[in-house]
Amino acid sequence: MPTNRRTTAVALAATAAISLLASACTGSNEGAATDDPNARTTLTFWHGWSAPGEVAAIESNIKSFEDKHPNISVKVVKGITDAKIQQSLRAGGSNAPDVVSSFTTDNVGRFCSSKALTDLKPFLEKSKIDPEKTFLPQMAKYTQHDGTRCTVPLLGDAYGLYYNKDAFEKAGITAPPKTLSEFDAVVKKLTRTKGDGFEQLGFMPLYGGYETTVEHYGGNFGVTYLDGSGKSDTAQDPAVTSMFTWQKKLVDDLGGFQKLNKFRTSFGDEWGPKHPFHTGQVAMQMDGEWRGKMASDAKLPFEIGAAPFPVPDDQVADYGKGYLSGTILGIASNSPKKNAAWELVKYLSTDTDAVVSFANAIHNVPSTVEALNSPKLNSDPLYRTFVDIAQHPKSSHAPSSVNGGAFLLTLQDNGLAYEKGAEKDLGALLKKNDEQVDKDNEQAG
């Protein structure tokens, strides 16, 4: 399973709740790192992985760390949500974690601005680690906020397009589309209706579909979301208008929201064997690098391919880019063992063998430049498609915000209203979106 195991809508809803909790965290417990990293100690490490293979992979890396640092023992707690992390970072206490990992990159702004996680700049400098050169630049960017780096990337996710090669061949399609006009034509060519529904849908464009969110689409359109002063600028950004207009037209061309949504409700679980791409209900799927392994494990009765998600026609020169996210690591500000904790964070995030072995084990994209270039990295062509997407200079993540990912949830909600026709004036809708986001950010501080 991927680092971001939940759909974005659920993750963003959690972000909104976390933002409320974080508002009480002022960083008053943040102290200097005074512990001796060579002394015998025990660290508590919280992470969100829960599947047996994922848990085994991270515990293998922890064992390797303990072998290299015999004075440090690590107590690992699995399956921890961001809400639980935030509560503990705020409350502290003997059972609180020293090191945490989170799947929700959208929360970096909140973690850093609230000082719930320690500023890692002094640790990086002492270890002579330049994050801009050590990590993939795009991932280095989304693990800091407003000049403060309170997290580092562990592994990354890159989003692209999976396609059913058998369905392509049957429809006479010889290559994956590169532009959205080509994509729309392919979607329609792959779509077969059955009664008042679908026998096969070329692609599910609804914002409520698996991974088809405004944020993931936005990575290919080049949406900026916020201006230089942190104000929401969706009404002024032509990329947002283009994205909403394109998505709504495709929804309408395929029969409209009601017809598509009825079909969507027939889908199996996103992480189970009845995923609509696995069952052949959809012929193309926006997804991350993990889907290739899941499809392989499911032993699908058809061959699949992967490619970058198509770009707007006027951005064809940037084909190959995509949306990025991933797992982040940080040190609790209220931990009394920051120097020892840094040894664990440094090992998990920068040791090349550790990063490569973990990426190979859970089928995620490495976050360091050396790991991406390692000959030990998985050579599977499907997987390598996403490694290439991650390294594209225009691949991106949404900007950090003091309000976490709440501004993305607001835009997603407005996208849902627009696609179903509840809101018809796009310009007015986006102005309302900006007003709401700015109001929420102001309240969040």
KELOGU-948062 format. One record per residue (C-alpha): residue in three letters; x, y, z. Coordinates in steps of 0.2 Angstrom, whole numbers, padded with zeros to 4 digits, always signed. Layout:
BEGIN
ALAXYZ/...
***
This chain:
BEGIN
MET+0000+0000+0000/PRO+0006+0018-0003/THR+0012+0030+0010/ASN-0004+0040+0008/ARG-0016+0025+0011/ARG-0032+0036+0012/THR-0040+0045-0001/THR-0036+0063-0002/ALA-0054+0068+0003/VAL-0052+0059+0019/ALA-0035+0065+0022/LEU-0040+0083+0020/ALA-0055+0081+0032/ALA-0043+0074+0045/THR-0032+0089+0041/ALA-0046+0101+0045/ALA-0048+0093+0062/ILE-0030+0093+0065/SER-0029+0112+0062/LEU-0041+0115+0076/LEU-0030+0104+0088/ALA-0014+0113+0083/SER-0021+0130+0086/ALA-0017+0127+0105/CYS+0001+0121+0101/THR+0012+0137+0104/GLY+0029+0128+0104/SER+0031+0133+0123/ASN+0038+0116+0126/GLU+0051+0117+0113/GLY+0068+0116+0121/ALA+0086+0115+0116/ALA+0094+0098+0111/THR+0105+0094+0127/ASP+0104+0075+0128/ASP+0120+0065+0124/PRO+0116+0054+0108/ASN+0129+0042+0113/ALA+0121+0038+0130/ARG+0110+0023+0132/THR+0092+0028+0129/THR+0076+0022+0122/LEU+0066+0032+0108/THR+0048+0031+0104/PHE+0044+0031+0086/TRP+0026+0033+0079/HIS+0021+0029+0062/GLY+0005+0026+0052/TRP+0009+0010+0042/SER-0002-0005+0047/ALA-0001-0018+0033/PRO+0010-0033+0038/GLY+0023-0030+0024/GLU+0024-0012+0027/VAL+0026-0014+0046/ALA+0040-0028+0043/ALA+0049-0016+0031/ILE+0050-0001+0043/GLU+0055-0013+0058/SER+0069-0020+0047/ASN+0076-0003+0045/ILE+0074+0001+0063/LYS+0083-0015+0067/SER+0097-0010+0056/PHE+0098+0007+0064/GLU+0099-0001+0082/ASP+0113-0012+0075/LYS+0123+0004+0070/HIS+0118+0013+0086/PRO+0119+0000+0100/ASN+0116+0013+0113/ILE+0099+0017+0106/SER+0083+0006+0107/VAL+0068+0011+0097/LYS+0050+0007+0103/VAL+0040+0007+0088/VAL+0021+0011+0088/LYS+0012+0007+0072/GLY-0005+0013+0064/ILE-0004+0030+0071/THR-0015+0044+0063/ASP-0011+0062+0061/ALA-0025+0067+0074/LYS-0017+0056+0087/ILE+0001+0063+0083/GLN-0005+0080+0085/GLN-0014+0077+0101/SER+0002+0069+0108/LEU+0013+0083+0102/ARG+0002+0095+0111/ALA+0000+0086+0127/GLY+0018+0078+0129/GLY+0021+0066+0143/SER+0031+0050+0146/ASN+0021+0041+0133/ALA+0023+0054+0119/PRO+0033+0050+0104/ASP+0051+0057+0101/VAL+0050+0054+0082/VAL+0034+0054+0071/SER+0031+0050+0053/SER+0015+0057+0044/PHE+0007+0052+0027/THR+0000+0070+0026/THR+0012+0082+0018/ASP-0002+0095+0018/ASN+0000+0096+0037/VAL+0019+0102+0036/GLY+0013+0121+0037/ARG+0003+0117+0052/PHE+0017+0107+0061/CYS+0030+0120+0057/SER+0020+0136+0061/SER+0014+0129+0078/LYS+0031+0123+0082/ALA+0024+0106+0086/LEU+0039+0098+0078/THR+0057+0104+0080/ASP+0066+0115+0068/LEU+0078+0103+0060/LYS+0090+0116+0052/PRO+0103+0115+0067/PHE+0104+0096+0066/LEU+0106+0096+0047/GLU+0119+0109+0048/LYS+0129+0100+0062/SER+0128+0084+0051/LYS+0133+0094+0036/ILE+0118+0089+0026/ASP+0111+0101+0013/PRO+0093+0097+0011/GLU+0092+0105-0006/LYS+0106+0093-0013/THR+0102+0078-0003/PHE+0084+0077-0006/LEU+0074+0078-0022/PRO+0071+0097-0024/GLN+0053+0095-0026/MET+0052+0085-0010/ALA+0064+0096+0000/LYS+0052+0110-0004/TYR+0036+0102+0003/THR+0044+0097+0019/GLN+0047+0115+0025/HIS+0036+0130+0028/ASP+0040+0149+0027/GLY+0058+0146+0029/THR+0057+0133+0043/ARG+0061+0115+0040/CYS+0052+0105+0054/THR+0052+0089+0043/VAL+0062+0079+0031/PRO+0055+0067+0017/LEU+0056+0049+0020/LEU+0048+0041+0004/GLY+0038+0049-0009/ASP+0023+0046-0020/ALA+0021+0052-0038/TYR+0005+0051-0048/GLY+0002+0046-0066/LEU-0009+0036-0077/TYR-0012+0017-0077/TYR-0020+0010-0093/ASN-0027-0007-0098/LYS-0016-0012-0113/ASP-0029-0025-0118/ALA-0043-0012-0119/PHE-0031+0000-0128/GLU-0027-0014-0141/LYS-0046-0018-0143/ALA-0050+0000-0146/GLY-0036+0002-0158/ILE-0026+0014-0147/THR-0007+0013-0149/ALA+0000+0024-0136/PRO-0006+0033-0120/PRO-0012+0051-0123/LYS+0000+0065-0119/THR-0012+0080-0120/LEU-0030+0082-0112/SER-0038+0084-0129/GLU-0030+0067-0134/PHE-0035+0060-0117/ASP-0053+0065-0119/ALA-0054+0057-0136/VAL-0047+0041-0128/VAL-0058+0041-0113/LYS-0073+0041-0125/LYS-0066+0028-0136/LEU-0064+0016-0122/THR-0081+0019-0114/ARG-0095+0007-0117/THR-0112+0010-0111/LYS-0124-0003-0105/GLY-0142+0001-0103/ASP-0142+0018-0093/GLY-0125+0014-0086/PHE-0108+0008-0091/GLU-0101-0008-0096/GLN-0083+0000-0096/LEU-0079+0018-0092/GLY-0063+0025-0100/PHE-0059+0035-0085/MET-0068+0041-0069/PRO-0066+0060-0068/LEU-0077+0064-0053/TYR-0069+0072-0038/GLY-0076+0059-0028/GLY-0067+0045-0038/TYR-0051+0036-0032/GLU-0037+0049-0032/THR-0046+0061-0044/THR-0045+0076-0033/VAL-0042+0094-0037/GLU-0025+0093-0029/HIS-0019+0079-0040/TYR-0027+0086-0056/GLY-0019+0103-0051/GLY-0001+0096-0052/ASN-0004+0094-0070/PHE-0012+0110-0073/GLY+0001+0120-0063/VAL-0011+0127-0050/THR-0003+0139-0038/TYR-0018+0140-0025/LEU-0010+0155-0015/ASP-0002+0171-0020/GLY+0015+0177-0014/SER+0007+0184+0002/GLY-0002+0168+0006/LYS-0019+0174+0000/SER-0030+0162-0010/ASP-0029+0166-0029/THR-0040+0153-0037/ALA-0052+0166-0045/GLN-0036+0175-0053/ASP-0027+0159-0058/PRO-0031+0154-0076/ALA-0025+0136-0072/VAL-0039+0134-0059/THR-0052+0140-0072/SER-0045+0128-0085/MET-0045+0113-0073/PHE-0063+0116-0067/THR-0069+0119-0085/TRP-0060+0104-0092/GLN-0066+0092-0079/LYS-0084+0098-0080/LYS-0085+0096-0098/LEU-0078+0078-0097/VAL-0091+0074-0084/ASP-0105+0081-0095/ASP-0098+0072-0111/LEU-0098+0055-0102/GLY-0117+0057-0097/GLY-0116+0069-0082/PHE-0113+0068-0063/GLN-0128+0057-0059/LYS-0124+0044-0071/LEU-0106+0044-0067/ASN-0109+0044-0048/LYS-0121+0029-0049/PHE-0107+0019-0058/ARG-0094+0025-0045/THR-0105+0019-0031/SER-0103+0001-0038/PHE-0084+0002-0036/GLY-0075-0010-0024/ASP-0063-0003-0010/GLU-0048+0007-0016/TRP-0036-0005-0008/GLY-0045-0021-0011/PRO-0045-0034-0025/LYS-0061-0026-0032/HIS-0054-0009-0036/PRO-0062-0004-0053/PHE-0046-0004-0062/HIS-0043-0022-0057/THR-0060-0027-0062/GLY-0060-0019-0079/GLN-0074-0007-0074/VAL-0062+0008-0079/ALA-0049+0007-0092/MET-0038+0021-0086/GLN-0034+0026-0068/MET-0025+0041-0060/ASP-0014+0033-0046/GLY+0003+0032-0038/GLU+0017+0020-0040/TRP+0010+0008-0027/ARG-0004+0003-0039/GLY+0008-0007-0050/LYS+0013-0018-0036/MET-0005-0020-0031/ALA-0011-0024-0048/SER+0004-0037-0050/ASP-0001-0045-0034/ALA-0019-0046-0039/LYS-0014-0056-0055/LEU-0025-0046-0067/PRO-0031-0055-0082/PHE-0024-0041-0093/GLU-0008-0032-0096/ILE-0006-0014-0089/GLY+0005+0000-0094/ALA+0009+0017-0085/ALA+0013+0034-0091/PRO+0013+0052-0085/PHE-0005+0059-0083/PRO-0009+0070-0098/VAL-0006+0089-0098/PRO-0016+0104-0105/ASP-0013+0106-0123/ASP-0004+0122-0121/GLN+0008+0114-0109/VAL+0013+0099-0119/ALA+0032+0104-0117/ASP+0030+0099-0099/TYR+0023+0082-0102/GLY+0030+0070-0089/LYS+0026+0080-0074/GLY+0014+0075-0060/TYR+0008+0078-0042/LEU+0020+0073-0028/SER+0017+0069-0010/GLY+0025+0057+0003/THR+0029+0052+0020/ILE+0037+0065+0032/LEU+0048+0063+0047/GLY+0050+0075+0062/ILE+0056+0076+0080/ALA+0043+0081+0093/SER+0047+0098+0101/ASN+0043+0092+0118/SER+0055+0077+0117/PRO+0070+0077+0129/LYS+0080+0066+0117/LYS+0082+0077+0102/ASN+0100+0073+0098/ALA+0096+0054+0099/ALA+0080+0057+0089/TRP+0090+0066+0076/GLU+0101+0050+0074/LEU+0086+0040+0070/VAL+0078+0053+0058/LYS+0095+0055+0049/TYR+0097+0037+0046/LEU+0079+0033+0040/SER+0079+0048+0028/THR+0097+0049+0022/ASP+0106+0032+0023/THR+0105+0026+0005/ASP+0104+0008+0008/ALA+0090+0011+0021/VAL+0080+0022+0009/VAL+0082+0010-0006/SER+0077-0005+0004/PHE+0062+0003+0011/ALA+0056+0010-0006/ASN+0058-0007-0014/ALA+0049-0016+0000/ILE+0034-0005+0000/HIS+0035+0001-0018/ASN+0037+0020-0015/VAL+0048+0032-0023/PRO+0064+0036-0014/SER+0067+0054-0008/THR+0086+0056-0009/VAL+0095+0059-0025/GLU+0108+0045-0021/ALA+0094+0033-0018/LEU+0085+0037-0034/ASN+0102+0034-0043/SER+0106+0018-0034/PRO+0108+0002-0044/LYS+0099-0007-0031/LEU+0083+0002-0034/ASN+0068-0008-0041/SER+0070-0008-0060/ASP+0052-0013-0065/PRO+0047-0002-0080/LEU+0030+0002-0072/TYR+0038+0008-0056/ARG+0052+0017-0065/THR+0038+0028-0074/PHE+0034+0035-0057/VAL+0052+0038-0052/ASP+0054+0048-0068/ILE+0038+0058-0064/ALA+0045+0062-0047/GLN+0061+0069-0055/HIS+0053+0080-0068/PRO+0057+0098-0063/LYS+0039+0104-0064/SER+0032+0090-0054/SER+0025+0098-0038/HIS+0015+0097-0022/ALA+0003+0111-0016/PRO+0010+0125-0006/SER+0011+0124+0013/SER-0001+0134+0024/VAL-0003+0138+0042/ASN-0020+0130+0040/GLY-0013+0114+0034/GLY-0023+0107+0019/ALA-0039+0115+0024/PHE-0038+0126+0008/LEU-0038+0111-0003/LEU-0053+0103+0006/THR-0062+0120+0003/LEU-0058+0120-0016/GLN-0062+0101-0017/ASP-0080+0105-0010/ASN-0082+0118-0022/GLY-0077+0107-0036/LEU-0090+0094-0031/ALA-0103+0107-0031/TYR-0098+0113-0049/GLU-0097+0096-0056/LYS-0114+0091-0051/GLY-0121+0108-0057/ALA-0126+0114-0040/GLU-0115+0129-0044/LYS-0115+0136-0062/ASP-0106+0152-0061/LEU-0088+0147-0060/GLY-0081+0164-0058/ALA-0092+0168-0043/LEU-0089+0151-0036/LEU-0070+0154-0036/LYS-0072+0171-0028/LYS-0082+0163-0014/ASN-0068+0150-0013/ASP-0055+0163-0010/GLU-0065+0172+0003/GLN-0068+0157+0013/VAL-0050+0151+0012/ASP-0043+0168+0017/LYS-0056+0169+0032/ASP-0051+0151+0038/ASN-0032+0155+0036/GLU-0034+0171+0046/GLN-0043+0162+0060/ALA-0029+0149+0060/GLY-0016+0163+0063/
***
